[in-house]
Amino acid sequence: MAGVTVSYSGVHQAYQIARSADEAGILDRFYCSLYDAPKCFGGKLAPIVGQKRLVSRRVEGLDTSKVEEYPWPLIWHELSRSRDWLTANDRFDRHVAKKLGGSKSKIFVGVETCAHHSFEAAKGLGMLNVLDCPGVDAEFLDDVAQKAAAEFGLSNVKIADSVEMRQRKSKERQLADVIFTCSEFQLNTMRSIGNQSAKRKIIPLWIDQDFWKPASSPRNIHRPLRVLFVGKISIRKGVPYLLEAAKACANNVKVTLVGNVDPDVTPLLKSKGNNASILPPRPKTDLREIYQAHDVFALPSLGDAFGIAALEAMASALPVIVTDHCGVPVPDESWRVTAMNSEAIAARLMFYAKNRDVLKADAEAATRFASRFTPEKYREEIRNLLNMTASRAPHAK
């Protein structure tokens, strides 16, 4: 079977993709910024920066002799306190592109924003390019965000991507032979962009089944209903619609928002009402307890490729309320409401506030459903994708 090279500078599914290729016996090289293992630079750095900062920069079971780190763009980014990820990713990408000259791989797997030069080099060497796209199209996000801002009288809305970043993403999609996304919704927002002949596939994400779980003791359903949101507190996450829905529900619900506050919604938070509170970002261990202390999870996104927090919530025995602009799968379509519709969110919240038996049953359904999204299943889907791609590789003709 064709050999595979995987590359990405950030914290992403690329680690699982590399392990999947390694399990299939076809991984040639995994390029990353840092890898947290004893013989790697990341492992030596961990005692200095703290193990928690590198927790997502490793994957159990991967042969570290196939890992090659290039930490300098990331270190420059951190030390300069720059927000310019475009430059950091470009530097990493150019390094990998040069390294490909000695590769015997037939398939190159890159991640959006960090694959432009690598794809060009791989294409010149006769490799097939596989692009992992983790995000929703920026033009779509900007359009819905502007509509929401106008509805709530907000003006401080930033664009999703710079012109340079959009150009980079467009070039990467044009160079891709295979593109995979994590949801049907995400794919629908980008179908008119990129290489029209590229194969497209959907591979849902996964969660750590050992970590995200219900509380050890039965949870009492609260009065008022405790509703949780976790993520960027922003227009794009639909927070204004959740706050408006909470006000409509009055004393029947209490909403907790956990995350960094984006300036675009700051004016609304001054009048958020007495049944809504805000907590700063929390580490994973604290988040697990916060999930377990609530009754329902709401993710009213205007555009979310997947919405991993909703899956974590379901694994923690919380029914979820997500929009049709959120890619995360749900066990029943009644759990999905129309995006940018506070009345629909309020109606669903009141339904749970009044029907405690349904809430309990849906909590059990949520746990069963979330148990299907394992890292093993994700890697199996990746192997299927690589097999499909390998059948198109030059050596297979």
SULCOR-V256245 format. One record per backbone hydrogen bond with DSSP energy under -0.5 kcal/mol. CO is the residue of the C=O (numbers start at 1). NH is the residue of the N-H. Records with the same first field share a line. If there is no record, write none. Layout:
BEGIN
CO: NH / NH
END
This chain:
BEGIN
3: 106 / 107
4: 28 / 29
5: 109
6: 31
7: 111
10: 12
12: 15
13: 16 / 17
14: 18
15: 19
16: 20
17: 21
18: 22
19: 23
20: 24
21: 26 / 27
22: 25
26: 4 / 28
29: 6
30: 68
31: 8
32: 70
35: 37 / 42 / 43
37: 40 / 43
40: 44
41: 45
42: 46
43: 47
45: 48 / 49
46: 50
50: 53
51: 54
52: 55
54: 57
57: 36
59: 62
62: 64
63: 66
64: 67
66: 30
68: 32
71: 75
72: 76
73: 77
74: 78
75: 79
76: 80
77: 81 / 82
78: 81
83: 85
84: 88
85: 89
86: 90
87: 91
88: 92
89: 93
90: 94
91: 95
92: 96
93: 97
94: 98
95: 99
96: 100
98: 101
99: 102
100: 103
106: 128
107: 5
108: 110 / 130
109: 7
110: 132
111: 114
115: 119
116: 120
117: 121
118: 122
119: 123
120: 124
121: 125
122: 125 / 127
123: 126
128: 108
129: 131 / 177 / 178
130: 110 / 132
131: 133 / 180
132: 112 / 134
137: 141
138: 142
139: 143
140: 144
141: 145
142: 146
143: 147
144: 148
145: 149
146: 150
147: 151
148: 152
149: 153 / 154
150: 153
155: 157
156: 158
162: 166
163: 167
164: 168
165: 169
166: 170
167: 171
168: 172
169: 173
170: 174
171: 175
172: 176
173: 195
177: 199
178: 131
179: 201
180: 133
181: 203
183: 187
184: 188
185: 189
186: 189
187: 190 / 191
190: 193
194: 196
195: 198
199: 179
201: 181
207: 209
208: 211 / 212
211: 213
225: 227 / 254
226: 295 / 296
227: 256
228: 298
229: 258
232: 234
233: 262
234: 239
235: 238
236: 302 / 303
238: 241 / 242
239: 243
240: 244
241: 245
242: 246
243: 247
244: 248
245: 249
246: 250
247: 250
249: 252
250: 253
252: 225
254: 227
255: 277
256: 229 / 258
257: 259 / 279
258: 231
260: 233 / 262
262: 265 / 266
263: 266
265: 268 / 269
266: 270
267: 270
268: 271
269: 272
273: 276
275: 255
277: 257
279: 259
283: 287
284: 288
285: 289
286: 290
287: 291
288: 292
289: 293
290: 293
291: 294
295: 319
296: 228
297: 321
299: 301 / 323
304: 327
306: 328
307: 310 / 311
308: 312
309: 313
310: 314
311: 315
312: 316
313: 318
314: 317
317: 319
319: 297
320: 322
321: 299
322: 337
323: 326
325: 304
332: 335
333: 336
335: 322
337: 324
338: 341
341: 345
342: 346
343: 347
344: 348
345: 349
346: 350
347: 351
348: 352
349: 353
350: 354
351: 355
354: 356
355: 359
356: 360
357: 361
358: 362
359: 363
360: 364
361: 365
362: 366
363: 367
364: 368
365: 369
366: 370
367: 371
369: 372
370: 373
372: 374
373: 207
374: 378
375: 379
376: 380
377: 381
378: 382
379: 383
380: 384
381: 385
382: 386
383: 387
384: 388
385: 389
386: 390
387: 391
389: 392 / 393
390: 393
393: 396
394: 397
END
